[in-house]
Amino acid sequence: MNICRQVVFFILTMFLFAVPGTGLFAQKQGRNYDPIYTYPQQEFVVNLSSSVPDLDAHRAYNAEEAQILTALTEGLFTYDPYTLEPLPALASAWRISENGLSWTFIIRDNAAFEDGTPITAHTIVDSWISLLSKGKDAPYASMFDCIEGAKAFRTGKSGKKPEIHAVDDRTLYVKLVSPTFHFSQILCHHAFTAVLPEKGRVMKMDGKDVFVPLSSGPFKVSSVNDGEIVLERNLNYWDVRNVTLPSIKLVFSSDAEKMTALFNQGKIHWLSGVFSIDKIIDYSSLYLTPMFSTEYFFFRTTWGAGKNPEIRKALLKAVPWTKLRDGYLIPASTLVLPIAGYPEVEGLVTSDLDDARKILEKAGISDPSKEEPLVIFYPESSLYDEKADVLKSAWENLGFKVEKKSVPVFSYYDMLDGNDYTIGLTSWIGDFANPIAFLEIFRPESNLNDSGWKSGEFESLLVKASGEASPEDGYKILAEAEQLLLDEAVIIPLSHNPALNVIDTNGLSGWYSNALDIHPFKYIRFTPRRALPGIALRE
């Protein structure tokens, strides 16, 4: 998922995957989340920095929207808040065919939307077909290209619907192009949840429209006001007995001083947005944690200098990597953070101006100043200004004309599909705990492929890796794909980012630091506070 705020490193120790079944339905067991009814629950208050979120699950793109949608929508699976392992949600059971190509799901008989409308296998089919019908307006739809016929249908190359079928109200059948053992991980994502867009409504927040979905999740929208959204328990949710928070208040503000003061006063429980770190009274509330995330520049390969792989390679040879990555906690030379079991990939660390000039000369470029100017495009930020200056200076030394172009962050991501810049900047959190969550972005037909880079060899490697039941074998192939991406000079890695949250977990349970920095609201609850050493608490 896309992120707009700074985020750290993560060493992933487990690969989560499904194993082909024997034809019998297998029920995965989650952790025991039975609520503590004896302890008073209260409204849970969270600060987010985005001004007006997009709550359409098919369009929502950034990390804060993904966090909100853990409350309002649910699909066949959901994230375990601690391990990120897929937990059964709307699917009570499922089976995988021996060849790994067919998945059959049983939908819970008490699944319903907030107004009582039943959620059936037909609902899931309609939700997914609607997603695939939206083209570029559904950024994550291409993650379903593993389904037979989905890619052709999504891209308009075929009017035939993909192999997604409701056998009856409770049975959903899906046929895949090739074995995809991380399919259940994909299905945790908010884009693939149950929706009824025709029953959603539009409300006003800060003078702007907010689409409010009909909830299929543990909470529903109670009210929308300037600067805040209030959620309350969805009493028609299938697992409502395990949802204990009566309400959640989402406060949208970029006033760091004010939000920090409210947290110190106990009026905000979780600062997920902005805050003044030096004003936090209780530093035990600070969580700087590992995260499966990378920040990088990428070339727009559809026009100008970015279209020529030799120019790209020459530009990368001229980059002073140490200077460019200076100031980052975890400098990155690769796209995927090195994780347990993932083979070493040769990163981008070597600078050589003479080699850069030789590459250009061999490509027939004797006077770079006659080429299209290089345009560095990025969100407005003093940090990114500095990074753009480093690249501008390096590439001007090669003889190129270089321009910088920055725009406000709220409009930046909507402009990345234009052919008016050479390199752009983005940060990415893997949407599930697997390196393919990063590499998927660069598939030729991916809606998330802002670079426009296309490689049949790269696509073939990803398909092959998805069909490997062994994590080690799959990782080897994915490492080959990443090496190809780096060798073709498509990206300029900067850092593996940390997640920084401020939350007092003394008196809360169900909130855990994790690699995706996503914390399903369903599992959060108030509990008795623990006494500090030498101090007795009186309730």
Summary of the structure (lengths in Angstrom):
residues: 539
radius of gyration: 23.8
end to end distance: 41.4
largest distance: 79.0
contacts: 1785
relative contact order: 0.18
helix: 28%
strand: 22%
